[in-house]
Amino acid sequence: MTPEQNKRFKYWQTRTILATMIGYALFYFVRKNFSLAMPGLEADLGISKTSLGIFLTLNGVIYGFSRFFNGILADRMNARWYMSIGLALCALSNLAFGFGEDISYWITGEHDGSQFTNTMVLFMGVMWVVNGLLQGTGFPPCARLLTHWIPPTELATKMSWWNTSHSIGAGLVVILCGYVMGTMGMNMTSDSEAVERTLRNLHVWSAEAPAQPVAVAAGRLFSADELARAALPMAEPAAEAAVEPAAETPVVSAAAEGVAEPAVESAADPAAEAIGMERIVAAIQRGPEAVRALTEEMADREEAGKIRQAASSVAHVGAWRWCFWIPAAISLLGALALVVLLRDTPSSVGLPELAGTETREDKTAARGAEHRAFLRKHVFGNPLIWILGFANFFVYVVRFSVLDWGPSLLSQSKGVSMEHAGWLVAMFEIAGIIGMVFSGWATDRWLKGRAHRTCVFCMAGAALFVFLFWQLPADAPVWLLFATLCAAGFCIYGPQALIGIAAANQATKKAAATANGLTGLFGYASTVVSGVGLGYVAQHYGWNWAYVGIILLAVVGMAVFLLMWGARADGYDSETA
């Protein structure tokens, strides 16, 4: 290139990198907003964790297939329009999801009942599956654009910087939606029926399975078995009055009642202090201090976390809708900006193509048998691409477990508020930015482009720090929760970025989008585990077993990366072989 052409090329290279970073970050605005809306969907609509996990799994699996097939298409189409139209359609599907309740009412003519609920869940499920299908138009055109504007010798470092778009988008949207969930919506605290409905939706209380432990008296907690022996049904607070006082009358803390009053004399019978629906509702209606006093007396931290979540949710009923509407509006504006800022290839702005990069004429000639043979050899018949794909499955399980379930996990297993949970998940993403940049630099600087070796060390670190986070008590300092979760994010986002780089280098520019589509198919198939799998485990066995599963899968991922330890950095030497 001439000096003038080189200057123009640098300008367009920088413009393309920044525009695609912003564009891909906005794809996350209309995908990862779901994680912050999930507590509201569960509390307001009664959608179980397992059902929410099914939403995540269907979206992820469909996205994986979509990304794969769009990878094949994007190698042959104008990436500028492909990405812009895809983002706009994702935004529209989010707008429709937010109107799910209203559309279900228009269809059924009812505001509640089984027909209304089934219609609403079906409509929302379809919209989220459609969103997953459209999300596949995000990364493949980016992979095509970047390999046409960045030479192979700079790809690991510059694409690591580009990959921060994942964390920028996910981090900003969880902060935004965290504030939305904590400030918007309708305050229904004064409505006892709304409070009770929210508690039942969160499975805090039910006649079939009362919360454990369920009573406080004489300074200690009593279990459901002890209450049963006292012959007092949990669901009938009025029966408390029928219990004869015991001989002794120990002092019971007013805090246990959730009331800011001096201590009073009460019966020693444990049934006299049962934490049933009526007491929980009363504490929520009195305010945050009463809720805090009540939950501090509970030994079951997950049940206490659910009560705090219920108190927050009933004060912001319907806030989850804005988690879809606001990001969708921002993304529509972003789609218009992509049309203005992007151009497909260097030749489309009168610049020479990079050495080894196909022009449109080359690509046209490559269609047919020759191109299919190339894909068979360098992608579908390349064992290294398949290893990267299998490894990507485990990387994404760990990543999505925190990103998708983080707000619920943090609020219920660690007692973190929704606003703080949003910031914690955002810090996980911000630490991931640093981890991606460092891992890309370290790969080029010390490991001579062998990204798969960097991934081995990263997965080991991710397993270690998730274990340390799990072992922290619920009352651990917030800074310590931040530190360990950030360390896990630093480690897991290295492989997330480097797998795309390794796949592009192994398959070469001619099939970069197709190779990334294939590895992405494995990555998003992981939502079978991180979505419905983790939701089922958390709902039926608790969050401790969910942590165990995440750690074990991180270790397995490290072992898969070890299978290609001796592989070369790229496949360009065999490109014409």
Protein Blocks (a to p, Z undefined) as FASTA:
>chain_A
ZZklmmmmmmmmmmmmmmmmmmmmmmmmmmmmmmmmmmmmmmmnopafklmmmmmmmmmm
mmmmmmmmmmmmmmmmcfklmmmmmmmmmmmmmmmmmmmmmmmmmmnopabdjklmmmmm
mmmmmmmmmmmmmmmmmmmmmmmmmmmmpcfklmmmmmmmmmmmmmmmmmmmmmmmmmmm
mmgccdfklpmklmmmmmmmnomacfklccddfbdeehiacdfklmmmnopafklmklmm
mpccdfbdcdddfklnopacddddddfblklmcccfklmmmmmmnomklmmmmmmmpmbl
mlmmmmmmmmmmmmmghklmmmmmmmmmmmmmmmmmmmmmpcfblmlnopacdehiacfk
lmmmmgcjklmmmmmmmmmmmmklmmmmmmmmmmmmmmmmmmmmmmmmmmmmnopafklm
mmmmmmmmmmmmmmmmmmmmmmmmmnnopamlmmmmmmmmmmmmmmmmmmpcfkbcfklm
mmmmmmmmmmmmmmmmmmmmmmmmmnommlmmmmmmmmmmmmmmmmmmmmmmmmmmmmmn
ojklmmmmmmmmmmmmmmmmmmmmmpcfblklmmmZZ
